[in-house]
Amino acid sequence: MGAGPRRRTLAYRIRRFTELTGKNLASTADHTEVWLAVRAAQALGELI
């Protein structure tokens, strides 16, 4: 067993993220929007 999350756990988390945010990480536009939001939050010190 590897150090990362199991495949089903990761799939569940991605599916849950999509349900909660309405963002589909398979979509380039949505993926980029989420990435930029996370980077901005990190820059502002709102995320670890």
KEPA-220282 format. One line per 10 residues: number of its first residue (from 1); their letters; for each residue x, y negated, z negated of C-alpha. Coordinates in steps of 0.1 Angstrom, whole numbers. Example, Ala and Ser with C-alpha at 12.3 -4.5 7.8 and 13.67 -1.06 7.14 Angstrom:
% KEPA-220282
1) as) 123/45/-78 | 137/11/-71 .
END
This chain:
% KEPA-220282
1) mgagprrrtl) 0/0/0 | 13/-34/9 | 16/-65/-12 | -12/-84/6 | -49/-80/4 | -66/-50/19 | -81/-54/53 | -117/-51/41 | -110/-77/14 | -95/-101/38 .
11) ayrirrftel) -124/-96/63 | -149/-102/34 | -131/-134/24 | -131/-147/60 | -168/-138/64 | -176/-155/31 | -157/-186/40 | -177/-188/73 | -210/-184/54 | -201/-211/29 .
21) tgknlastad) -186/-237/53 | -202/-229/86 | -167/-229/101 | -157/-200/123 | -119/-194/121 | -120/-176/154 | -129/-210/170 | -98/-230/178 | -116/-263/170 | -129/-250/137 .
31) htevwlavra) -96/-235/128 | -77/-267/136 | -103/-288/116 | -99/-265/85 | -61/-265/88 | -60/-303/90 | -83/-307/60 | -62/-283/40 | -30/-301/49 | -45/-335/41 .
41) aqalgeli) -57/-322/7 | -22/-309/0 | -7/-342/10 | -30/-360/-14 | -21/-337/-42 | -56/-321/-43 | -43/-286/-36 | -14/-267/-49 .
END
